[in-house]
Amino acid sequence: MTDATPIHRKTWMATLAKADPVRLAALFPDLPPHHVLRQPEIGAVMVRGRVGGTGAAFNLGEMTVTRASVRLESGEVGHAWVQGRDKLHALRAATLDALMQSNRAADLAARVLQPLQAETQVARATRAAKAAATKVDFFTMVRGEDK
């Protein structure tokens, strides 16, 4: 993402939900004044999967999530759903969701979201490189009896 590329809500909410809570707190330590609409709640959601990414959907299992909703003093409402049981992570993500709908969006995208997205890309590339190092290519040699 460049400075000229607008960031969409789906993208920033995914970035905030997947962010490491400690790193998110380091990038955005102080929450602005806000009213909690929905206290952080812990629950479970059903995760669905598809064989090969294209097959029929099936229930893979449950995942623990925490959700929260806040309203800023200026009126913007933010929501968040994060994996795990970290209530402060959900509250921080919901607050950032609300702030990203305000006139502070460009500054927050540069200070918080872009570093998180860059770190995610580096981690993904590192994980892919480690997996690629273990790849084995199998081949069959012709034995001469297939004539």
GROMACS elastic network, one bead per residue, 0.5 to 0.9 nm:
[ bonds ]
;  ai    aj funct       b0    kb
    1     4     6  0.80709   500
    1     5     6  0.60033   500
    1     6     6  0.82105   500
    1     7     6  0.79017   500
    1   114     6  0.72834   500
    1   117     6  0.85145   500
    2     5     6  0.52690   500
    2     6     6  0.83307   500
    2   114     6  0.86273   500
    3     6     6  0.76406   500
    3   106     6  0.81994   500
    3   109     6  0.86696   500
    3   110     6  0.75960   500
    6   106     6  0.87803   500
    7    10     6  0.85064   500
    7    11     6  0.66328   500
    7    12     6  0.68991   500
    7   106     6  0.89912   500
    7   109     6  0.78446   500
    8    11     6  0.53444   500
    8    12     6  0.64610   500
    8    13     6  0.86890   500
    9    12     6  0.52247   500
    9    13     6  0.59478   500
    9    14     6  0.84089   500
    9    97     6  0.78490   500
    9   100     6  0.80934   500
    9   101     6  0.84932   500
   10    13     6  0.53363   500
   10    14     6  0.61664   500
   10    15     6  0.86324   500
   11    14     6  0.52367   500
   11    15     6  0.61658   500
   11    16     6  0.86882   500
   12    16     6  0.61002   500
   12    17     6  0.84802   500
   12    97     6  0.75352   500
   12   100     6  0.83026   500
   12   109     6  0.83752   500
   12   113     6  0.69014   500
   13    16     6  0.51497   500
   13    17     6  0.60093   500
   13    18     6  0.85608   500
   13    79     6  0.85853   500
   13    80     6  0.70839   500
   13    81     6  0.84366   500
   13    93     6  0.76332   500
   13    94     6  0.85863   500
   13    96     6  0.88198   500
   13    97     6  0.67009   500
   14    17     6  0.50850   500
   14    18     6  0.60988   500
   14    19     6  0.84088   500
   14    82     6  0.89068   500
   15    18     6  0.53738   500
   15    19     6  0.59644   500
   15   113     6  0.69668   500
   15   116     6  0.70509   500
   15   117     6  0.67029   500
   15   120     6  0.87028   500
   16    19     6  0.51548   500
   16    20     6  0.84827   500
   16    21     6  0.88505   500
   16    24     6  0.77640   500
   16    80     6  0.81873   500
   16    82     6  0.79838   500
   16    89     6  0.87215   500
   16    90     6  0.88494   500
   16    92     6  0.87445   500
   16    93     6  0.56270   500
   16    94     6  0.87071   500
   16    96     6  0.81302   500
   16    97     6  0.83360   500
   16   113     6  0.76491   500
   16   116     6  0.81994   500
   17    20     6  0.85148   500
   17    21     6  0.89681   500
   17    80     6  0.70748   500
   17    81     6  0.63347   500
   17    83     6  0.69487   500
   17    89     6  0.82560   500
   17    90     6  0.77527   500
   17    93     6  0.68737   500
   18    21     6  0.86340   500
   18    82     6  0.69964   500
   18    83     6  0.74361   500
   18   120     6  0.89088   500
   19    22     6  0.85071   500
   19    23     6  0.72147   500
   19    24     6  0.63713   500
   19    82     6  0.88857   500
   19    89     6  0.89086   500
   19   116     6  0.67191   500
   19   117     6  0.86840   500
   19   120     6  0.81965   500
   20    23     6  0.53006   500
   20    24     6  0.61231   500
   20    25     6  0.86231   500
   20    89     6  0.86717   500
   20   116     6  0.86541   500
   21    24     6  0.50534   500
   21    25     6  0.60953   500
   21    26     6  0.85897   500
   21    86     6  0.79107   500
   21    88     6  0.82402   500
   21    89     6  0.55379   500
   21    90     6  0.89925   500
   21    92     6  0.89017   500
   22    25     6  0.51379   500
   22    26     6  0.62494   500
   22    27     6  0.87923   500
   22    89     6  0.85560   500
   23    27     6  0.62721   500
   23    28     6  0.85435   500
   23   116     6  0.81271   500
   24    27     6  0.51690   500
   24    28     6  0.59697   500
   24    29     6  0.77721   500
   24    89     6  0.79246   500
   24    92     6  0.81580   500
   24    93     6  0.84952   500
   24   112     6  0.74865   500
   24   116     6  0.78480   500
   25    28     6  0.50701   500
   25    30     6  0.81209   500
   25    89     6  0.79787   500
   25    92     6  0.78057   500
   26    29     6  0.55089   500
   27   111     6  0.71335   500
   27   112     6  0.56978   500
   27   115     6  0.86419   500
   27   116     6  0.88711   500
   28    31     6  0.74870   500
   28    92     6  0.81765   500
   28    96     6  0.86501   500
   28   108     6  0.88409   500
   28   111     6  0.83902   500
   28   112     6  0.68478   500
   29    92     6  0.88552   500
   31    34     6  0.79796   500
   31    92     6  0.69894   500
   31    95     6  0.71445   500
   31    96     6  0.85396   500
   32    72     6  0.77440   500
   32    73     6  0.88009   500
   32    95     6  0.79124   500
   33    72     6  0.65408   500
   33    73     6  0.65835   500
   34    70     6  0.64589   500
   34    71     6  0.56178   500
   34    73     6  0.57859   500
   34    74     6  0.89157   500
   34    95     6  0.77334   500
   35    69     6  0.88317   500
   35    70     6  0.56095   500
   35    71     6  0.51514   500
   35    72     6  0.62642   500
   35    73     6  0.73782   500
   36    39     6  0.61029   500
   36    40     6  0.87862   500
   36    68     6  0.79133   500
   36    69     6  0.61966   500
   36    71     6  0.64025   500
   36    72     6  0.87484   500
   36    91     6  0.84619   500
   37    68     6  0.77139   500
   37    69     6  0.52427   500
   37    71     6  0.65897   500
   37    77     6  0.86852   500
   38    41     6  0.78671   500
   38    67     6  0.80387   500
   38    68     6  0.52865   500
   38    70     6  0.67202   500
   38    79     6  0.88467   500
   39    67     6  0.79778   500
   39    68     6  0.56371   500
   39    69     6  0.69753   500
   39    70     6  0.84046   500
   39    87     6  0.85923   500
   39    91     6  0.81327   500
   40    66     6  0.62721   500
   40    67     6  0.53370   500
   40    69     6  0.75921   500
   40    86     6  0.86540   500
   40    87     6  0.53247   500
   40    88     6  0.77779   500
   40    90     6  0.65389   500
   40    91     6  0.65699   500
   41    65     6  0.82706   500
   41    66     6  0.53448   500
   41    67     6  0.54499   500
   41    68     6  0.66335   500
   41    85     6  0.85335   500
   41    87     6  0.72286   500
   41    90     6  0.88801   500
   42    64     6  0.70794   500
   42    65     6  0.57990   500
   42    67     6  0.67129   500
   42    84     6  0.79846   500
   42    85     6  0.60637   500
   42    86     6  0.84200   500
   42    87     6  0.77618   500
   43    63     6  0.83975   500
   43    64     6  0.57467   500
   43    65     6  0.54865   500
   43    66     6  0.62127   500
   43    67     6  0.81294   500
   43    84     6  0.89918   500
   43    85     6  0.84454   500
   44    62     6  0.61057   500
   44    63     6  0.53815   500
   44    65     6  0.56463   500
   44    66     6  0.82434   500
   45    61     6  0.84327   500
   45    62     6  0.54756   500
   45    63     6  0.54419   500
   45    64     6  0.65778   500
   45    65     6  0.69964   500
   46    59     6  0.67770   500
   46    60     6  0.74154   500
   46    61     6  0.57522   500
   46    63     6  0.64000   500
   47    58     6  0.86760   500
   47    59     6  0.61323   500
   47    60     6  0.55145   500
   47    61     6  0.54054   500
   47    62     6  0.56502   500
   47    63     6  0.65872   500
   48    57     6  0.63159   500
   48    58     6  0.54897   500
   48    60     6  0.50858   500
   48    61     6  0.71712   500
   48    62     6  0.88338   500
   49    53     6  0.74669   500
   49    55     6  0.87292   500
   49    56     6  0.83063   500
   49    57     6  0.55048   500
   49    58     6  0.54923   500
   49    59     6  0.63981   500
   49    60     6  0.57702   500
   50    54     6  0.59112   500
   50    55     6  0.50637   500
   50    56     6  0.57444   500
   50    58     6  0.63472   500
   50    59     6  0.89293   500
   50    60     6  0.88361   500
   51    54     6  0.62774   500
   51    56     6  0.70812   500
   51    57     6  0.76561   500
   51    58     6  0.85059   500
   52    55     6  0.62949   500
   53    56     6  0.87523   500
   53    57     6  0.88747   500
   54    57     6  0.83683   500
   55    58     6  0.89453   500
   57    60     6  0.89576   500
   59    62     6  0.83913   500
   63    83     6  0.73666   500
   63    84     6  0.77873   500
   64    82     6  0.86447   500
   64    83     6  0.60391   500
   64    84     6  0.51297   500
   64    85     6  0.68590   500
   65    81     6  0.64256   500
   65    82     6  0.54419   500
   65    85     6  0.62866   500
   65    86     6  0.85343   500
   66    80     6  0.80145   500
   66    81     6  0.55924   500
   66    82     6  0.53560   500
   66    83     6  0.64262   500
   66    84     6  0.62938   500
   66    85     6  0.57017   500
   66    86     6  0.67374   500
   66    87     6  0.63614   500
   66    89     6  0.85493   500
   66    90     6  0.61910   500
   67    79     6  0.74189   500
   67    80     6  0.54435   500
   67    82     6  0.64635   500
   67    83     6  0.89811   500
   67    87     6  0.77438   500
   67    90     6  0.57726   500
   67    91     6  0.78914   500
   67    94     6  0.84160   500
   68    78     6  0.83336   500
   68    79     6  0.58005   500
   68    80     6  0.54766   500
   68    81     6  0.68281   500
   68    87     6  0.79478   500
   68    90     6  0.56650   500
   68    91     6  0.57015   500
   68    93     6  0.84407   500
   68    94     6  0.62543   500
   69    77     6  0.71689   500
   69    78     6  0.55820   500
   69    80     6  0.65239   500
   69    90     6  0.84297   500
   69    91     6  0.72064   500
   69    94     6  0.57446   500
   69    95     6  0.78526   500
   70    76     6  0.83469   500
   70    77     6  0.56882   500
   70    78     6  0.53299   500
   70    79     6  0.66058   500
   70    91     6  0.75785   500
   70    94     6  0.62007   500
   70    95     6  0.62096   500
   70    98     6  0.74445   500
   71    74     6  0.79831   500
   71    75     6  0.59336   500
   71    76     6  0.55964   500
   71    78     6  0.63468   500
   71    94     6  0.89041   500
   71    95     6  0.77603   500
   71    98     6  0.70661   500
   72    75     6  0.52295   500
   72    76     6  0.54219   500
   72    77     6  0.64842   500
   72    78     6  0.81804   500
   72    95     6  0.76193   500
   72    98     6  0.69017   500
   72    99     6  0.77980   500
   73    76     6  0.76491   500
   74   102     6  0.85000   500
   75    98     6  0.87161   500
   76    97     6  0.88769   500
   76    98     6  0.52673   500
   76    99     6  0.71804   500
   76   101     6  0.66387   500
   76   102     6  0.70010   500
   77    94     6  0.81865   500
   77    95     6  0.81216   500
   77    97     6  0.77498   500
   77    98     6  0.50413   500
   77    99     6  0.84543   500
   77   101     6  0.82744   500
   78    93     6  0.81760   500
   78    95     6  0.58059   500
   78    96     6  0.72222   500
   78    99     6  0.76516   500
   78   100     6  0.87040   500
   78   101     6  0.83109   500
   79    90     6  0.83344   500
   79    91     6  0.83890   500
   79    93     6  0.75065   500
   79    95     6  0.75588   500
   79    96     6  0.88754   500
   79    97     6  0.63891   500
   79    98     6  0.73898   500
   80    89     6  0.89232   500
   80    90     6  0.56498   500
   80    91     6  0.73039   500
   80    92     6  0.84882   500
   80    93     6  0.56738   500
   80    95     6  0.83677   500
   80    97     6  0.73448   500
   81    90     6  0.62754   500
   81    93     6  0.81349   500
   81    94     6  0.81296   500
   82    85     6  0.80916   500
   82    86     6  0.78448   500
   82    87     6  0.88011   500
   82    89     6  0.73137   500
   82    90     6  0.58386   500
   82    93     6  0.81596   500
   83    86     6  0.80310   500
   83    90     6  0.88953   500
   84    87     6  0.87318   500
   85    89     6  0.87029   500
   85    90     6  0.88014   500
   86    89     6  0.53398   500
   86    90     6  0.65883   500
   86    91     6  0.89111   500
   87    90     6  0.51736   500
   87    91     6  0.62523   500
   87    92     6  0.86339   500
   88    92     6  0.59860   500
   88    93     6  0.84219   500
   89    92     6  0.51417   500
   89    93     6  0.60306   500
   89    94     6  0.85217   500
   90    93     6  0.51303   500
   90    94     6  0.60710   500
   90    95     6  0.85642   500
   91    94     6  0.51509   500
   91    95     6  0.61713   500
   91    96     6  0.86337   500
   92    95     6  0.51224   500
   92    96     6  0.61989   500
   92    97     6  0.85886   500
   93    96     6  0.50750   500
   93    97     6  0.60913   500
   93    98     6  0.87079   500
   94    98     6  0.63548   500
   94    99     6  0.86803   500
   95    98     6  0.51785   500
   95    99     6  0.62281   500
   95   100     6  0.86412   500
   96   100     6  0.59906   500
   96   101     6  0.87072   500
   96   108     6  0.81570   500
   97   100     6  0.52011   500
   97   101     6  0.67893   500
   98   101     6  0.53752   500
   98   102     6  0.70078   500
   99   102     6  0.51489   500
   99   103     6  0.77752   500
   99   104     6  0.63488   500
   99   105     6  0.64374   500
   99   108     6  0.79861   500
  100   103     6  0.75801   500
  100   104     6  0.64493   500
  100   106     6  0.78835   500
  100   108     6  0.70193   500
  100   109     6  0.77602   500
  101   104     6  0.78160   500
  101   105     6  0.64007   500
  102   105     6  0.59155   500
  103   106     6  0.74922   500
  103   107     6  0.86897   500
  104   107     6  0.55475   500
  104   108     6  0.62192   500
  104   109     6  0.85956   500
  105   108     6  0.51895   500
  105   109     6  0.59241   500
  105   110     6  0.85948   500
  106   109     6  0.51213   500
  106   110     6  0.63203   500
  106   111     6  0.86748   500
  107   110     6  0.52751   500
  107   111     6  0.61072   500
  107   112     6  0.83305   500
  108   111     6  0.50143   500
  108   112     6  0.54214   500
  108   113     6  0.67400   500
  108   114     6  0.86897   500
  109   112     6  0.55940   500
  109   114     6  0.58794   500
  109   115     6  0.86824   500
  110   113     6  0.62506   500
  110   114     6  0.54076   500
  110   115     6  0.74530   500
  111   114     6  0.67349   500
  111   115     6  0.68983   500
  112   115     6  0.58170   500
  112   116     6  0.63866   500
  112   117     6  0.88381   500
  113   116     6  0.51423   500
  113   117     6  0.60723   500
  113   118     6  0.85543   500
  114   117     6  0.50950   500
  114   118     6  0.60624   500
  114   119     6  0.85623   500
  115   118     6  0.50933   500
  115   119     6  0.61307   500
  115   120     6  0.85593   500
  116   119     6  0.51755   500
  116   120     6  0.61592   500
  116   121     6  0.87185   500
  117   120     6  0.50139   500
  117   121     6  0.62402   500
  117   122     6  0.87232   500
  118   121     6  0.51527   500
  118   122     6  0.63271   500
  118   123     6  0.86924   500
  119   122     6  0.51350   500
  119   123     6  0.61670   500
  119   124     6  0.85600   500
  120   123     6  0.51045   500
  120   124     6  0.60570   500
  120   125     6  0.85720   500
  121   124     6  0.50508   500
  121   125     6  0.61072   500
  121   126     6  0.85450   500
  122   125     6  0.51403   500
  122   126     6  0.61157   500
  122   127     6  0.85837   500
  123   126     6  0.50842   500
  123   127     6  0.61242   500
  123   128     6  0.85573   500
  124   127     6  0.51349   500
  124   128     6  0.61122   500
  124   129     6  0.85910   500
  125   128     6  0.50333   500
  125   129     6  0.60854   500
  125   130     6  0.86312   500
  126   129     6  0.51119   500
  126   130     6  0.62726   500
  126   131     6  0.86664   500
  127   130     6  0.51769   500
  127   131     6  0.62484   500
  127   132     6  0.86078   500
  128   131     6  0.50519   500
  128   132     6  0.60051   500
  128   133     6  0.86007   500
  129   132     6  0.50044   500
  129   133     6  0.62234   500
  130   133     6  0.52349   500
  130   134     6  0.69798   500
  131   134     6  0.54776   500
  131   135     6  0.67832   500
  132   135     6  0.51913   500
  132   136     6  0.88259   500
  133   136     6  0.86079   500
  140   143     6  0.89165   500
  142   145     6  0.78463   500
  142   146     6  0.74122   500
  143   146     6  0.71808   500
  144   147     6  0.63637   500
